């Protein structure tokens, strides 16, 4: 609301005007106002963590509060997210029903012996206009066990069953007689009790309808057929020419086996040859280490050493020796 101050005969008179714009999704100005309000709640530590610094969540919660004509802070403090789904606290549902003015406050009837399967509660209230007594469905201990609510890890049904009976029976009552209060949503404790099973069921693929069942329902068999889609033509490729096999390097077979002395330190002669060729020991060590990782020995040896056949036998013997004896890798 806008407030204007008018001065008449030295008197200050406030004049109240209705807001020209209401926070909503229906107009650009309304959405801007909704965002401004959401920023206020997002910066507050009085709201639940899922709304703090989360303007999109605050916008949605504010819209719900406006539609329900509820206090926004009450919505921000009682709207939870469980397994990715929003849910009210049961106390908020009971409070909304009791303060709505259409019904008398909820009361609870009990039956059966505590701890037995017949033990249960139901919520009741009276319609103020018609005077009709409105009775909710019974929630029994047998139902709680059959639905798996009791056996879940950390279940409150084991530690505070009377409170859980009242919460669940009030939710069932509200869903029957004033679903607009719940806005089609579950309560937080319901989502916890449904838990993983609901997510698994939601992820299961839809099965093909049974033709026999369809025949009973519709008088004829109805089969959903997948459309026939011709496979895309495979592009013709030109015949590939046969690749010639790679030429293998000539294998030196007449190289004498290295002696024990050569295996012990075969690089002395190689170092002298490399020095004559102007190749540093560091360059050779880099080549040797790379060669141990699987590079082409023959090509690099030919490039570095002129006396190829004799040197190859020494290098191969040395590499075999150091690969089989880790203690000599740094020689």
SVG drawing of the C-alpha trace seen along z (x, -y; Angstrom):
<svg xmlns="http://www.w3.org/2000/svg" viewBox="-26 -26 112 91">
<polyline fill="none" stroke="black" stroke-width="0.4" points="0.0,0.0 1.2,-3.6 0.9,-6.3 0.6,-9.9 0.8,-12.8 -1.5,-15.8 -1.3,-19.0 -4.5,-21.0 -4.9,-23.8 -1.7,-22.9 -3.1,-19.3 -1.3,-16.2 -3.7,-13.6 -2.5,-10.2 -4.3,-9.0 -4.0,-5.2 -4.2,-4.0 -4.3,-0.4 -1.2,0.9 -1.2,0.5 1.0,3.6 0.8,6.9 3.7,9.4 2.9,12.1 4.0,13.9 1.2,12.2 3.1,9.1 6.6,7.7 6.1,5.2 4.5,7.8 7.4,10.2 9.9,7.4 8.2,6.8 8.2,10.5 12.0,10.6 12.5,7.7 10.6,9.4 12.4,12.7 15.8,10.9 14.8,9.8 13.9,13.3 16.9,14.8 19.2,12.6 17.6,13.5 18.7,16.2 15.1,16.6 14.2,18.8 15.1,22.5 18.5,23.2 16.9,24.1 15.8,20.5 18.9,18.7 20.8,17.1 18.4,18.9 16.2,16.3 14.4,18.7 13.2,20.9 12.1,17.7 10.1,16.5 8.2,19.9 7.5,19.9 6.3,16.3 3.9,17.1 2.5,20.0 2.1,17.8 0.2,15.2 -2.1,17.9 -2.8,19.4 -3.2,16.0 -0.7,17.2 2.0,15.4 5.2,15.6 7.5,16.2 5.3,19.1 5.7,20.7 9.4,20.1 9.7,21.8 7.5,24.8 8.2,25.7 10.8,28.5 12.5,30.2 12.8,34.0 14.3,36.2 13.9,33.3 10.2,32.8 8.6,30.0 6.6,30.9 4.8,29.1 5.4,29.7 2.4,31.4 2.1,28.7 1.7,26.1 -1.1,28.2 -2.9,28.5 -2.5,24.8 -3.8,23.8 -6.9,26.0 -7.6,24.7 -7.1,21.0 -9.0,21.2 -12.4,20.5 -14.4,23.1 -14.1,25.9 -13.9,26.3 -10.3,27.1 -9.2,30.7 -9.6,33.3 -8.4,36.9 -10.3,40.1 -8.5,43.2 -9.4,46.9 -7.8,50.3 -5.2,51.2 -1.8,49.4 0.8,51.5 -1.7,53.8 -2.4,53.8 -5.9,52.4 -4.4,49.4 -5.2,46.2 -6.2,42.6 -8.4,40.5 -9.0,36.7 -12.4,35.2 -13.8,31.7 -17.2,30.0 -18.2,27.9 -19.3,24.6 -21.8,23.9 -23.6,27.2 -22.8,28.6 -21.7,31.9 -19.1,33.9 -16.3,34.7 -14.4,37.8 -11.0,38.7 -9.7,42.2 -8.3,44.4 -4.5,44.7 -3.7,47.9 -0.6,49.6 -1.3,52.4 -1.3,49.8 2.0,48.2 3.7,51.7 2.2,52.7 3.4,49.5 6.9,49.9 6.8,46.7 7.8,48.4 10.9,50.3 12.7,47.5 16.0,46.4 15.5,43.5 11.7,43.9 9.8,41.7 7.0,44.2 9.1,46.3 9.9,43.5 6.8,41.2 4.0,43.2 1.1,41.1 2.5,37.9 3.0,39.6 -0.5,41.0 -2.0,37.5 0.3,35.9 -0.7,38.6 -4.4,38.6 -4.5,34.8 -2.8,34.9 -5.3,37.5 -8.2,35.4 -6.9,32.2 -6.4,34.0 -10.0,35.1 -11.8,32.0 -9.6,29.0 -7.0,30.1 -6.4,26.4 -4.5,26.1 -2.0,28.7 -1.9,27.4 -1.6,31.0 1.6,31.6 2.6,34.1 3.9,33.4 7.6,33.7 7.0,36.8 5.1,38.5 8.0,37.9 10.4,39.3 8.2,42.4 7.7,42.9 11.4,42.4 13.6,44.3 10.8,46.6 8.9,43.8 12.1,42.6 12.7,46.2 9.1,46.6 9.2,43.3 12.3,44.3 10.8,47.6 9.9,47.5 6.2,47.7 5.3,51.2 3.5,52.0 -0.3,52.3 -1.6,55.8 -3.8,56.4 -6.1,58.9 -6.7,56.3 -7.5,53.7 -10.0,56.1 -11.9,56.5 -12.0,52.7 -12.7,51.5 -14.2,54.6 -11.2,55.0 -7.5,55.5 -5.5,52.3 -1.8,52.7 0.5,49.7 2.9,50.3 6.1,48.6 6.2,46.6 8.2,48.3 11.2,46.2 13.3,47.3 17.0,47.4 19.0,44.7 20.9,45.9 24.5,46.7 26.7,44.5 28.7,46.5 32.4,46.2 35.0,46.5 36.9,49.8 40.1,49.2 43.3,50.2 45.1,52.9 47.7,51.4 51.1,52.7 52.6,54.4 55.1,52.2 58.6,53.2 60.3,54.6 63.8,53.5 66.5,55.9 67.1,58.2 70.8,58.8 71.1,62.4 74.9,62.9 75.6,60.6 77.6,62.4 76.0,62.6 77.4,60.0 79.8,61.3 79.4,60.8 81.9,58.0 80.0,56.2 76.8,56.5 78.4,55.1 79.3,51.8 78.7,51.8 78.5,48.1 82.2,47.3 82.9,48.2 79.6,46.5 80.4,43.4 83.8,43.1 82.1,43.5 79.4,40.9 82.1,38.5 83.8,38.8 80.5,38.1 80.0,35.0 77.0,36.5 76.8,35.6 76.2,38.2 73.0,36.4 71.6,36.8 72.4,40.5 70.9,41.0 67.7,39.3 67.7,41.6 68.4,44.6 65.6,43.9 63.2,43.3 64.3,46.5 63.5,48.4 59.9,47.2 59.5,48.8 60.9,46.5 62.6,47.9 66.0,49.1 67.3,49.9 66.5,46.5 68.0,44.4 71.1,46.6 71.8,46.3 71.5,42.5 73.9,42.3 76.5,45.0 78.4,45.8 79.4,49.4 75.8,50.6 75.9,54.5 78.5,54.7 76.9,52.0 73.4,53.3 74.3,56.5 75.8,54.6 72.7,52.3 70.2,55.1 72.2,57.1 72.4,54.1 68.7,53.2 67.8,56.8 70.1,56.8 68.8,53.6 65.2,54.6 65.7,57.8 67.8,56.2 66.3,53.0 69.5,52.4 71.4,51.6 68.9,49.2 70.9,46.1 74.3,47.5"/>
</svg>
